[in-house]
Amino acid sequence: MGQNAAPSFAIQVTDLTVAYREKPVLWDVDLEVPEGVLMAVVGPNGAGKTTLIKAILGLLQPAAGQVLIRSKPYMEQRRLVGYVPQRGSVDWDFPTTVIDVVMMGRYGSLGWFKRPGKAERQAALEALEKVGMSAFAKRQISQLSGGQQQRVFLARALVQDASIYFMDEPFQGVDAVTERAIIALLQELRAAGKTVLVVHHDLQTVPEYFDWVMLINVRRIASGPVAEVFTDENLRLAYGGRVAFLREREAKP
């Protein structure tokens, strides 16, 4: 195949299998994510959504399969990638301030032995401004609400100035105002040519928020543009018979 024959993908996952105690959590998953899309990963509880992200990022060792970020192994492309883990996976009692948490996002470009300086601090303040958290820069992270903590996480990812973002349930446990602020930010990232992969649980907002979607339930059910893939048939394959409420809700005036 010629050099220009292969399309350009931000993320390529091939034959990915992840098992816990020999029970497969992901089974033979293939996924190709083009550059510059805002993609939801949806599926029932236990479907392997978080596991997929962690396996792509090398945080879990797969039993089989390959992951490429812009055609190269993740470890060679780490600087291109930003990650927002689930809020519940973090120790929020750790004694540190909001500005310090955000500046941690700059360590990848600084190296661990150079302390952040004025440029890093300015980048962190600008990121906090974008997520509406400037006034909280000196606040201890333990004093923040859930929605505020999530905004700080997003600011930390923004200062990485990544090309490809992975976000695990960024809307979980946030208020409506924060949810609108987060989706506006994600759509802004996409408009700037970034690729954003989001583990998401609210099926009803998928068509409004995202342009691409992956449906998963241990295996990949389908992935592609929302208009093509987010169908009753694929939803039933992913969730069983529990998705009738979707169409019923849409039918209401």
Sequence and secondary structure as in RCSB ss.txt:
>XXXX:A:sequence
MGQNAAPSFAIQVTDLTVAYREKPVLWDVDLEVPEGVLMAVVGPNGAGKTTLIKAILGLLQPAAGQVLIRSKPYM
EQRRLVGYVPQRGSVDWDFPTTVIDVVMMGRYGSLGWFKRPGKAERQAALEALEKVGMSAFAKRQISQLSGGQQQ
RVFLARALVQDASIYFMDEPFQGVDAVTERAIIALLQELRAAGKTVLVVHHDLQTVPEYFDWVMLINVRRIASGP
VAEVFTDENLRLAYGGRVAFLREREAKP
>XXXX:A:secstr
  TTTS  EEEEEEEEEEEETTEEEEEEEEEEEETT EEEEE  TTSSHHHHHHHHTTSS  SEEEEEETTB GG
GSGGGEEEE  GGGS TTSS BHHHHHHGGGHHHH TTS   HHHHHHHHHHHHHTT GGGTTSBGGGS HHHHH
HHHHHHHHHTT SEEEEESTTTT  HHHHHHHHHHHHHHHHTT EEEEE   GGGHHHH SEEEEESSSEEEEEE
HHHH  HHHHHHHHTTTTHHHHHHHH  
